[in-house]
Structures are given as structure tokens and as C-alpha cells.
Amino acid sequence: MNKGICKLQLDGKAFENATEIAEQFNSYFSSIADNLRSGLGNTPSELSKLVNFVEFCKDPDVVFSVPDITNAQVLQIIKGISPHKAVGIDKISARFLRIAAPILAPTIARLIKMFSTGRFPTRWKIANVTLPFKQGTASDLSNYRPISVLPAVSNVIERHMHNSLYAKPICDSYLSSCSISRSE
């Protein structure tokens, strides 16, 4: 929670308790997707391209599994994490992770292989959320931008999954044939 938010005025009601303020922010940011979804009219034609792409790439005989990862791949991913990245709930800094990478890489690789069972550590799913103020009225919830900071090790796994999912050559050929482009 942003330490600068001591009071929030919302719909004529004042909130001064940190828990109540956090609940108001949670409610506001949780409702954004529903509000956007209700504002969408008909399905845009571009969405049909995405649906066709997913259907084309999906093989009904293949069950998703976490791809194997090597120690070298773990090291490469860790090297790509900015050492200035904020510290997550596990209190392990990206700088420490980069320094200790040669020692930790084999363990992280083994952990990723264990995820093929479908289990992922709950603590790695928890984010520290900060709410930097953008501009305007401080009591307007839309004038804050939520930033979620996940543990650095979960970023290694996320990057591995991204790299693996985007490495499928058949999907690349489909992307080029239907003029859908990737962007990171």
C-alpha cells in the first residue's frame, strides 16, 4: 500500500483506515475488467483471427506440460533480468539472483521440472502491489496505477514459459499466413 495515502474520499464517505483504503482500491481495480467487458459490443473481426490461430495451433492429442529447461537456459534467463527490478514478497533481489545464478541455476531448473505436476508454489503467486499516484485529485482511485511485483524466481519461470510457447514453428507459419504479428 502506498504510504502517502492516508485518507480517501469516495462517494461522500471518508476512509482513513489502511485496510478500508486497500479494500476500496481492490474493489475499484477488480471491477475494471468487468466494466470494459460490458462496454464491448459485438466481437471485433480481429478476435476471429485470434480464435482461428488458437484452434490451428491446438493439437487435441497433445497435453500441455512444462517444457524441460537446462541450467544454461536458466542462467541466460537470469542474466536477462534487470538487477534494478523491485524485490518481491520473497525478499530475494534480482541483483542477488544474478550474483548467485551459477549456484542456484541447477536448483531452479529442477524446480521448473517439478512444475510439470501442475503445482506451483503459492508464495510465488503473491505480488507486492504499489500504487504510484499519477496526477489529478488524490481521492480519485483512477489517478493511481497499480504495479504488481512478483518474486524474481517466478519471473524466471514466466520467461521460460514465454520462450517455450513462442518457439513453436507451426504457429509462426500460421502467424505469417494470416498477417497476425507478435509483440512483446
N, C-alpha and C positions, 0 to 999 in steps of 0.2 A: 504494500500500500504506500502511496506517495506520502511522505511525512509532511508535505506542505498543505494537505487537505485536512483542515481542522473542522471545517463546517461546510455543510452542503445544504442549499436551499432548493427544494424541489416541490413543485405544485403547492406552494404556500406553506410547506412544512419544513422545519429546520432539523437537520441531522448533525449531531456533534459526536456521537459515539462511533469509534472507529469501525466496529463490527457492522453497525447500521449503514455507514457510508460505504463499506465494502459490499454489502448486500445490494445497495442501490446501484452501484457500478456493475455488479454481476448481473443483476436483472436487466439493466439497460443494454449491456453488450451481448447478453444471451438472446435478447429479442431482435437484434439487428437482422440476423439471417431470416427469421420468420417474416419480418416486415418487408425485406427485399423480395422474398419468395412470393408474398401475397401481391406485390406490385407488378410482378411479371405477368404479362398477358399470355398470349399464345407462345408456344415454343418457337424460338427463332430457328431459321433453317440451318444455321451453323451447328446447332445442337444435334441435328440428324447426322451430320458428318461425324461428330464425336461418337454417337451411338454406333454408327456403321464401323468406325475404326475399332471400337472395343469389341464388337461382335466378330470382326475379321481376325483380330489378334487372339481372341479367346479360343482355346482348344478344349473342348469338353472332356477330353480324355486326360488332360493334364491337371494335376492337383498342385496348387501353389505351395512352394516350400522356400525356406530361406536359403539362398544360394551359398555355397561354400565360400570362404574367404581365406586368403593366405596372410601370413604375418606381414609380407611385403605390401599387400593391399592395405592392411590396417595402418602400417607406417605411412604410406602415401596419403591416406585419408587424413590422418592426424596432422601431417605436415601442412595440409590444406586448411586447417582450422586456424583462424586468426588468433594470435596469442593475446589479443586485447579483448576477446569475447568475454562477456559478463559471466560471472560464476553462477551456476545453478544451485538447486537445493542441496546437492551433494557436497558443495563447497570445494569441488575439485576444479581448479582453474585450467583454462586451455593452455596457459603457459606451462604449468606443471605437467599436464598431459603430454605436451610436446617434448619436454625435457625427459620424461620417464618413458616415452614411447618405445624405445628398444626393449625395455624390460617388460612393459605392460602389453605389448602387441600380441604375444602368444596367448595370454590370458583373455584378452578381448576377442581374439579370433575364436577361441574355444567357447566363450560366452555366446557369440553370434551363432555358432553351430548348434548350441543348446536351444536356441530360439526356434529351431525347426519343430519343436514340440508344441509350439503355439503359445508358449508362456513368455511374458516379457516383464521384467521387474517393475512393480507398481511404482516404486520410488523414482524410476526413470521416466515415468509418465507425468510427474508432477512438475509444474512450472512455477517459477517466481514471476509474478506479474507486476510490472511497474506501470504507472500511469502518468507519463510526462504531459504537462499542460501545453497545449498548442498555442491558443490565443483566444481572446474574447472574454466572456463572462466566466468566472471561475465556478459558478454554481451550475453551469450548463454542462451536463455529462458528455455531450458530443464534442466538447472542447478538450477532451483528453484522448490520448491514443494508447491503447493497451499494448504492451510489449511483453511477450512470454519468453522467459529464459529457461531453457531445458538444461539438464545436466550435459556436460561436454561429451561423456561417453555415449549418450543416446544420440548425439549428433553424428558420431562415427557410424552407428548402426543405420541411421537415417540416410546418410550419404551412400553407404554400401547398398542399401535397398534401391535408392535412386539410380545409382550406376548400373545395378543389375537389371532393373526394369527397363532402362533406356538402352540396353545393349542388344535387344532382340532385333536381328536384322530384318525379319519379315515385317515387323511394324514399321521400320524405316522405309521399306519399299512401299508400303501402303501409304505412309505419310506423304511421300513424294508423288504418288499417283493421284492422290485426291487433294493436293495442294494445302494440306494442313501443316503448319510449321510448329516446331517445338520452340519454347522459350523457357529459360530458367529464371 
